[in-house]
Amino acid sequence: MLRIPQRGLESEPPTRERPLDTATAGAPVPRRLHSVEAAAALIGIGRTATYDEIRLGRLRTVRCGRRRLVPTEWIDEYVELLKREAEAAA
């Protein structure tokens, strides 16, 4: 694992279980890009259903190398889409 030097911080190096997500002042920094699995957890649907929504163009993603990531704004946009669909069906 690649170690990231942390000047002035007395903390453990980041690991897969605890990624580096704090600013130098120690305040948490919210993630702006999420893996498809993390986006599925945030939305409350399964991984396969999430990939289906991506394939259908209802949930947008970006590519970073070989990874497919979902920006937080697009997760919010997808939730709003679901709300509009629910209101239209009522």
Phi and psi restraints in degrees (value plus and minus 20) as a CYANA .aco file:
   2 LEU   PHI     -94.7   -54.7
   2 LEU   PSI     107.1   147.1
   3 ARG   PHI    -114.4   -74.4
   3 ARG   PSI     115.1   155.1
   4 ILE   PHI    -122.1   -82.1
   4 ILE   PSI      99.6   139.6
   5 PRO   PHI     -84.8   -44.8
   5 PRO   PSI     118.1   158.1
   6 GLN   PHI    -145.0  -105.0
   6 GLN   PSI      80.4   120.4
   7 ARG   PHI     -95.3   -55.3
   7 ARG   PSI     110.6   150.6
   8 GLY   PHI      59.1    99.1
   8 GLY   PSI     -20.6    19.4
   9 LEU   PHI    -129.2   -89.2
   9 LEU   PSI     111.6   151.6
  10 GLU   PHI    -122.0   -82.0
  10 GLU   PSI      49.1    89.1
  11 SER   PHI    -154.6  -114.6
  11 SER   PSI     149.2   189.2
  12 GLU   PHI     -94.7   -54.7
  12 GLU   PSI     134.2   174.2
  13 PRO   PHI     -87.3   -47.3
  13 PRO   PSI     135.7   175.7
  14 PRO   PHI     -84.0   -44.0
  14 PRO   PSI     127.8   167.8
  15 THR   PHI    -150.4  -110.4
  15 THR   PSI     155.2   195.2
  16 ARG   PHI     -82.2   -42.2
  16 ARG   PSI     -56.9   -16.9
  17 GLU   PHI     -95.7   -55.7
  17 GLU   PSI     -49.7    -9.7
  18 ARG   PHI    -152.4  -112.4
  18 ARG   PSI      62.9   102.9
  19 PRO   PHI     -88.8   -48.8
  19 PRO   PSI     140.0   180.0
  20 LEU   PHI     -91.1   -51.1
  20 LEU   PSI      87.9   127.9
  21 ASP   PHI    -160.8  -120.8
  21 ASP   PSI      10.2    50.2
  22 THR   PHI    -141.7  -101.7
  22 THR   PSI     125.9   165.9
  23 ALA   PHI     -94.3   -54.3
  23 ALA   PSI     152.9   192.9
  24 THR   PHI     -82.7   -42.7
  24 THR   PSI     -45.6    -5.6
  25 ALA   PHI    -101.4   -61.4
  25 ALA   PSI     -25.4    14.6
  26 GLY   PHI      73.7   113.7
  26 GLY   PSI     -24.3    15.7
  27 ALA   PHI     -96.8   -56.8
  27 ALA   PSI     121.3   161.3
  28 PRO   PHI     -85.4   -45.4
  28 PRO   PSI     120.3   160.3
  29 VAL   PHI    -128.8   -88.8
  29 VAL   PSI      98.7   138.7
  30 PRO   PHI     -86.8   -46.8
  30 PRO   PSI     120.9   160.9
  31 ARG   PHI     -91.2   -51.2
  31 ARG   PSI     122.4   162.4
  32 ARG   PHI    -124.9   -84.9
  32 ARG   PSI     -40.7    -0.7
  33 LEU   PHI    -142.9  -102.9
  33 LEU   PSI     115.1   155.1
  34 HIS   PHI    -143.5  -103.5
  34 HIS   PSI     125.7   165.7
  35 SER   PHI     -85.2   -45.2
  35 SER   PSI     143.7   183.7
  36 VAL   PHI     -81.0   -41.0
  36 VAL   PSI     -59.0   -19.0
  37 GLU   PHI     -84.7   -44.7
  37 GLU   PSI     -62.1   -22.1
  38 ALA   PHI     -87.6   -47.6
  38 ALA   PSI     -59.1   -19.1
  39 ALA   PHI     -83.3   -43.3
  39 ALA   PSI     -60.7   -20.7
  40 ALA   PHI     -80.2   -40.2
  40 ALA   PSI     -62.1   -22.1
  41 ALA   PHI     -85.3   -45.3
  41 ALA   PSI     -60.9   -20.9
  42 LEU   PHI     -85.1   -45.1
  42 LEU   PSI     -58.7   -18.7
  43 ILE   PHI     -96.8   -56.8
  43 ILE   PSI     -53.1   -13.1
  44 GLY   PHI      75.3   115.3
  44 GLY   PSI       5.4    45.4
  45 ILE   PHI    -143.2  -103.2
  45 ILE   PSI     150.9   190.9
  46 GLY   PHI     -99.1   -59.1
  46 GLY   PSI     147.4   187.4
  47 ARG   PHI     -81.7   -41.7
  47 ARG   PSI     -66.5   -26.5
  48 THR   PHI     -84.0   -44.0
  48 THR   PSI     -63.1   -23.1
  49 ALA   PHI     -82.5   -42.5
  49 ALA   PSI     -56.1   -16.1
  50 THR   PHI     -85.0   -45.0
  50 THR   PSI     -65.4   -25.4
  51 TYR   PHI     -83.8   -43.8
  51 TYR   PSI     -54.2   -14.2
  52 ASP   PHI     -82.6   -42.6
  52 ASP   PSI     -63.7   -23.7
  53 GLU   PHI     -84.6   -44.6
  53 GLU   PSI     -56.3   -16.3
  54 ILE   PHI     -86.2   -46.2
  54 ILE   PSI     -65.5   -25.5
  55 ARG   PHI     -81.0   -41.0
  55 ARG   PSI     -57.3   -17.3
  56 LEU   PHI     -97.5   -57.5
  56 LEU   PSI     -29.3    10.7
  57 GLY   PHI      64.6   104.6
  57 GLY   PSI     -11.1    28.9
  58 ARG   PHI    -102.9   -62.9
  58 ARG   PSI     -48.1    -8.1
  59 LEU   PHI    -139.6   -99.6
  59 LEU   PSI      96.8   136.8
  60 ARG   PHI    -107.2   -67.2
  60 ARG   PSI     133.7   173.7
  61 THR   PHI    -158.9  -118.9
  61 THR   PSI     147.7   187.7
  62 VAL   PHI    -142.2  -102.2
  62 VAL   PSI     139.5   179.5
  63 ARG   PHI    -128.1   -88.1
  63 ARG   PSI     116.3   156.3
  64 CYS   PHI    -148.9  -108.9
  64 CYS   PSI      75.6   115.6
  65 GLY   PHI      47.9    87.9
  65 GLY   PSI    -143.3  -103.3
  66 ARG   PHI    -114.2   -74.2
  66 ARG   PSI     -27.2    12.8
  67 ARG   PHI    -103.6   -63.6
  67 ARG   PSI     124.6   164.6
  68 ARG   PHI    -126.7   -86.7
  68 ARG   PSI     102.5   142.5
  69 LEU   PHI    -144.4  -104.4
  69 LEU   PSI     131.8   171.8
  70 VAL   PHI    -136.0   -96.0
  70 VAL   PSI      95.7   135.7
  71 PRO   PHI     -85.6   -45.6
  71 PRO   PSI     127.4   167.4
  72 THR   PHI     -74.7   -34.7
  72 THR   PSI     -60.6   -20.6
  73 GLU   PHI     -80.9   -40.9
  73 GLU   PSI     -56.4   -16.4
  74 TRP   PHI     -97.6   -57.6
  74 TRP   PSI     -45.4    -5.4
  75 ILE   PHI     -86.5   -46.5
  75 ILE   PSI     -65.2   -25.2
  76 ASP   PHI     -81.0   -41.0
  76 ASP   PSI     -60.9   -20.9
  77 GLU   PHI     -81.7   -41.7
  77 GLU   PSI     -61.4   -21.4
  78 TYR   PHI     -85.1   -45.1
  78 TYR   PSI     -60.9   -20.9
  79 VAL   PHI     -83.0   -43.0
  79 VAL   PSI     -61.3   -21.3
  80 GLU   PHI     -83.0   -43.0
  80 GLU   PSI     -58.1   -18.1
  81 LEU   PHI     -80.0   -40.0
  81 LEU   PSI     -64.8   -24.8
  82 LEU   PHI     -82.2   -42.2
  82 LEU   PSI     -59.2   -19.2
  83 LYS   PHI     -84.6   -44.6
  83 LYS   PSI     -64.9   -24.9
  84 ARG   PHI     -81.7   -41.7
  84 ARG   PSI     -61.3   -21.3
  85 GLU   PHI     -84.5   -44.5
  85 GLU   PSI     -58.9   -18.9
  86 ALA   PHI     -87.0   -47.0
  86 ALA   PSI     -60.6   -20.6
  87 GLU   PHI     -86.2   -46.2
  87 GLU   PSI     -58.8   -18.8
  88 ALA   PHI     -88.2   -48.2
  88 ALA   PSI     -52.1   -12.1
  89 ALA   PHI     -98.1   -58.1
  89 ALA   PSI     -39.9     0.1
